[in-house]
Amino acid sequence: MDRSGMRRMRVMVTALAAAVGLCGGASAALAAPPGNLPYGAYDPGGDYQNDGDVVIEHLFLPWEDVYLPSLIDADGYARERNRALLVTLEPWTWTRSERNTAQALREGIRRGDYDANMKAVCDVLAVLKSPVTLRWAHEMENSDGQFIWSGWDPDDYVSAFRHMTSICRNEAPNVRIMWSPTGEEGLEAYYPGDDYVDLVGISVFGLQENDRYEIGRDRSYVDVMGPRYQRAAQFGKPVVVAELGVSGSAGYVASWEAAVRQPGGSYPNLVGVVYYDQKEVYAWPHGFGLPDWRLDQRVTDQN
């Protein structure tokens, strides 16, 4: 690895430590919504650090500039709290000016250029003590331009997913593999097959301003979750809401909170929900900018 790569890896130590709450947080209040469904969080601010209802710790990692020993710290943090790890591995660098194009990533995976990146991450995952689920190259059916691995020809994506998850299973046979589309129509074209998937993840976000702009009324959690769940459940695998966020009036947020851990009989394959406790990274359409899903910012009509 060159010096630039080493520098980026060192910088990522701080980012990953924050991502698992090792830097602490302003709020230590219990934050999980009511209900019995297993609940987790991506929690950079530490809002859930002392919440015993949280059983999943979510991490986001780039495979080009991650400081791998920090995963050991993440494992220790999770074990202290009796939590499993959900690791979302993004196949790029977090340094935006140095990112590949979609074509370069596709061709690089095909040539085996990134085999070492995948192997290096999974070598570490193999020695962690916490239960680990790997979520690689998520939201692949989304065509909004956020990710250089989304919107590919389905055959190209399926081939890449199979190749990368096979490498990981070789190195870390106890790691579970999550295939995680957004939940949109047409996702089935990107399904890599039962032999390569242990769980199916989806993303469910509620932005009240966007609801009213698009359909003239508020969407409920069920409105958004229902069709996405049905598309995910068709494969017969356990389903997880891998990213959940909500922002709007106090009433809007409260209605979503009341529903997310109360699946009833509507979602028989649903085994967990993971909150995205962070400000959005990519701008939403219609001029809504970067919604703030954080617990202390998501209510937009508070004084």
Secondary structure, 3 states (H helix, E strand, C coil): CCHHHHHHHHHHHHHHHHHCCCCCCCCCCCCCCCCCCCEEEECCCCCCCCCCCEEEEEEEEECCCCCCCHHHHHHHHHHHCCCEEEEEEECCCCCHHHCCCHHHHHHHHHHCCCHHHHHHHHHHHCCCCCCEEEEECCCCCCCCCCCCCCCCCHHHHHHHHHHHHHHHHHHCCCCEEEECCCCCCCHHHHCCCHHHCCEEEEEEEEEHHHHHHHHCCCCCHHHHHHHHHHHHHCCCCCEEEEEEEEEECHHHHHHHHHHCCCCCCCCCCEEEEEEECCECCCCECCCCECCECCCCCCECCCC
